[in-house]
């Protein structure tokens, strides 16, 4: 009997761990989806509150890295709010910024304290013709597709965004589409804080935009083989050319404290 009880305890403990893992994965998906819904409506203060206060918290976007919670606020409450909604928190009449979060793949570390997630977004954005004279972007409508490779941290039982890395993979005007996207259609960040009051703390190596089609590295291994994708296969050479002739593969950066 004692052996059966011990085996039952082990089964219960295994089930408890599995339920906790699944619950953590769902909490992170909800966190990321919430991020998308807030971003849709330019609720930038709420977006910033989704992030951890950890010293290594950061956001990487368009070739720049915003460090710490203050850096996060500088990007969302500073840069985005001023550019899109004249500094307010919330939407303005006639401005569209739908930013859905899709295809979430979430993994939790064995300790249940950190998580990683890969998500896709396909944004539709622009202005209504009725505000073309009053909004700084004039009359415009555009598409954007991007990949998130994020890290999350559990603090006092609550999951928060730890390191958000968004790679806006491609942009296009609604009228002409992605086949005709002009070079530098969305310029990379080039000036750091404080020279740019809303700029990043540092500039990142190897930023990429369409027609660059390199792969954003996967945080997870192949679910069948257990292997990572080979570095050369993350590159994007020109048709018929060897991978060695192309730009080096992207590398997901780490904070200085982790080398």
ROTITI-692464 format. One record per residue (C-alpha): y, z, x; residue in three letters. Coordinates in steps of 0.2 Angstrom, whole numbers, plus 5000, padded with zeros to 4 digits. Each point is the difference from the previous one (the first is absolute). Layout:
# ROTITI-692464
YZXAla
...
END
This chain:
# ROTITI-692464
500050005000Unk
501250055014Unk
499749825008Unk
500449924983Unk
501650104998Unk
500649965018Unk
499749814997Unk
500950014983Unk
501550095009Unk
500049855013Unk
500049874986Unk
501450094991Unk
501050015016Unk
499749825004Unk
500649954982Unk
501550115002Unk
500549915016Unk
499749834992Unk
501150054984Unk
501450065011Unk
500049845010Unk
500049904985Unk
501450104992Unk
501049995017Unk
499849814999Unk
500649994983Unk
501550125003Unk
500549885014Unk
499949854990Unk
501150084986Unk
501250055014Unk
500249825006Unk
500049934982Unk
501450134996Unk
501049945016Unk
499949824993Unk
500650054982Unk
501550105008Unk
500449855011Unk
500049884986Unk
501550104992Unk
500950045016Unk
499650194998Unk
500250025018Unk
500350195000Unk
498350024991Unk
499249885013Unk
500650105015Unk
499350164992Unk
498349925001Unk
500050025019Unk
499550145010Unk
501350115011Unk
498849985015Unk
500949965016Unk
498949845002Unk
500449944983Unk
500649825001Unk
500349834991Unk
499849835009Unk
500849864992Unk
500749835006Unk
499850045018Unk
500750175000Unk
499450184999Unk
500950134990Unk
499450175007Unk
499950174991Unk
500550044982Unk
501949975005Unk
499449825005Unk
499149984984Unk
501650044990Unk
501149895011Unk
498949854995Unk
499750034982Unk
501550114994Unk
501249915013Unk
499549825004Unk
499149954984Unk
501150104988Unk
501649935006Unk
499449825002Unk
499149994983Unk
500950124988Unk
501650045008Unk
499550175006Unk
499450074983Unk
498250084997Unk
499249894987Unk
500149824994Unk
501649894996Unk
500149884986Unk
499349835004Unk
499150035017Unk
498149985001Unk
498950085013Unk
498350014994Unk
498850065014Unk
498250034994Unk
498750095011Unk
498349924999Unk
498349995009Unk
500150185006Unk
498650055013Unk
500150185004Unk
499150105013Unk
500050195003Unk
499750095016Unk
498550125001Unk
501250154999Unk
500849944984Unk
501750025008Unk
500549825004Unk
499749834992Unk
500349825003Unk
500349864987Unk
500349815000Unk
500949934985Unk
500749834996Unk
501749974991Unk
500649834992Unk
501850034996Unk
501149904988Unk
501850035001Unk
501849934997Unk
501550014989Unk
500449944982Unk
501349864999Unk
501150124990Unk
500450115016Unk
500149865013Unk
501950035002Unk
499850195001Unk
498550035010Unk
500149985019Unk
498449895001Unk
500849884987Unk
498749894990Unk
498350015009Unk
498250024996Unk
498650025013Unk
498250045003Unk
499350125013Unk
498250045005Unk
499650145012Unk
498650125006Unk
500150195002Unk
499050095013Unk
500550184997Unk
499550175005Unk
500050164989Unk
500050185003Unk
499550154988Unk
501250145001Unk
499750164989Unk
498849914990Unk
501249854996Unk
499849825007Unk
501649935008Unk
500449835009Unk
499950045018Unk
500349835009Unk
500449854989Unk
499849835009Unk
500549854989Unk
499849835007Unk
500949884988Unk
498949855004Unk
500949864991Unk
501649964991Unk
500549854989Unk
501449954988Unk
499349974982Unk
500749835000Unk
499249935016Unk
498550115003Unk
499250065016Unk
499749825008Unk
501949995003Unk
500550185006Unk
501449985013Unk
499850095016Unk
500850175000Unk
500150004981Unk
499950195001Unk
500750055017Unk
499150135010Unk
500950165003Unk
500949995016Unk
501250145002Unk
499550195001Unk
500750154994Unk
501450065002Unk
500849835005Unk
499349954983Unk
500350154988Unk
498549944990Unk
499049935014Unk
498350065007Unk
499850125014Unk
499049875011Unk
499649824999Unk
498149964999Unk
499149875011Unk
499249844992Unk
500850004983Unk
499349864990Unk
500649894985Unk
499349844992Unk
499549875006Unk
499250135012Unk
498350044992Unk
499350135012Unk
498950134992Unk
500750184998Unk
498650105008Unk
498850094988Unk
499950195001Unk
498249994995Unk
498449915007Unk
499049874991Unk
499150084986Unk
498349925004Unk
500049975019Unk
501150165005Unk
501049895012Unk
501849975002Unk
500749824999Unk
500149935018Unk
501849995008Unk
500049815001Unk
499549994982Unk
501650094996Unk
501149875008Unk
500649844991Unk
500049855012Unk
500649834994Unk
498649894992Unk
498849955013Unk
500750105014Unk
499150155009Unk
500550174995Unk
500550045018Unk
501549884997Unk
500750104986Unk
501150164999Unk
499050165004Unk
499250094985Unk
501050144991Unk
499750185005Unk
500350144988Unk
501150125010Unk
499850195002Unk
501450135002Unk
500450065018Unk
499150174996Unk
498449904998Unk
500249885015Unk
END
